[in-house]
Amino acid sequence: MAMPPPQAGWTRLQMKSKFAAGRDFAVLDQETEEQRFSIDGHIGTRPKAEVQDAAGKDIYSVRGSLLGIPKHMTISNADGEEVAWLKAKVFSPIKTKMTLEMASGEPWALEGEFIEKNY
């Protein structure tokens, strides 16, 4: 199924899981399939991940609450400054809805398919 083109001023990226565990992702330009970012997820009692640019340099750090309850994650830039917060319901069987609040106060609504992990 072909995706419609992104809205003016937006860029559509594609996430692909690197391994079956679903913790590591490559973020690709949808048109060229060039890797733009990678997400290095870590398994543990607190969800966490490092977002790296195409050169492998850490540019964001994502940290979650203990055992992911409630599902709340803090996103910090490379300098350790908090730039966004992600909040979601603990579990939704069909659709996952999340709120991403930027440091500027601007909220983003994200909706995706839980099983396919499409957002």
N, C-alpha and C positions, 0 to 999 in steps of 0.2 A: 504494500500500500504506500503510495507516494505521499509525502508530507507537503502541505501547502507552503508556499514561500513565507519567510518570516515577515513581520510587519516592518515598515520603513524605519530605519534606525536600529533595528535588532539584528543580531547574528544568531543563527541556529547552530548549535554544536551537538555532537553525538557522543554519548558515553558508552564504552564497551568494557565489560568486565574482563580483566586480564586472566583471572583464575576462577574456578568454579566456586570458591569460597565467597565471592561477591564483595570482597573488602578492598580490592585494588582495581582501579579503573583507568583507562586511557580516555582522554577527552579529545575528540577529533573534529576538525573542520568538516562539516557534512559534505561539502562539495569536493574538496581536494583529498580528504582523508588524512591530511597532515596532522600529526599530534600537536595539540596546542598546550595541553596540561596533562598531568597525571595525578592521581589521588592514591596515596599510600596509606591504606587503612590499617589500623592496629586492633587486634582482638584483645580484650581484657574486660575488667569490671566496669570501666568507663569507656564509652565509645570515643575514639579519637582518630584523626587522620591528618596527614600533611598534604597540602596542595602544592605541586611543583610546576614551574614553567617548563617549556620545551627543553631547556638546557639542564633541567634537574635541580634547579635552585628552589628552596622552600620559599613560597610567597604568602601562604596562609596556613594557619594552624586551626584545626577544628577540635573542640573538646566538648564532651557530653557529660550529663549527670550520672551519678552512680547507678549502674545497671540500666541506664536509659529510662529511668522512671523519676519524674515525668520526662517525656522526650523533649529535651531542651538542650541545644548546643550553642556554644559561643564560638564565633569565628574571629580570629585575630590576624593582623597582618604580620609581616616578618619582623617588625619592631616590637611586637607584643601588644599593640594597641587594638582594643576590641572594635571591630568594624561592623559586625552584624550578629543577630541572634536568631536562631531557628527554633520554632516551637511546633510540635505536632501531637496528635492523639497517640496514645500508646499503641493501639492496633485498630486497623480498619480492614475488613476482609476483602473489599472490592476496590475502593478508591482511597488513596492517601492524600489528605489535605494538610498542608503545612503553611505556616506564616513565617516569612523571613523579614525581620525588621532591621533596616539599615541604621547605622549610627546617626544618620541625619534625621531619623524618625520616620522615614518613608517605609510603609509596609508593602511587601510583595506577597501575593497569594500564589502558592504553588499547588498544583494538583497533578497526580499521576496514578499509574496503575501499580499496585503493590507487587503483584507477581512479576510483571514484565519490567518494573523499575523504570518506566518511561515518565519523564517530567518535562 
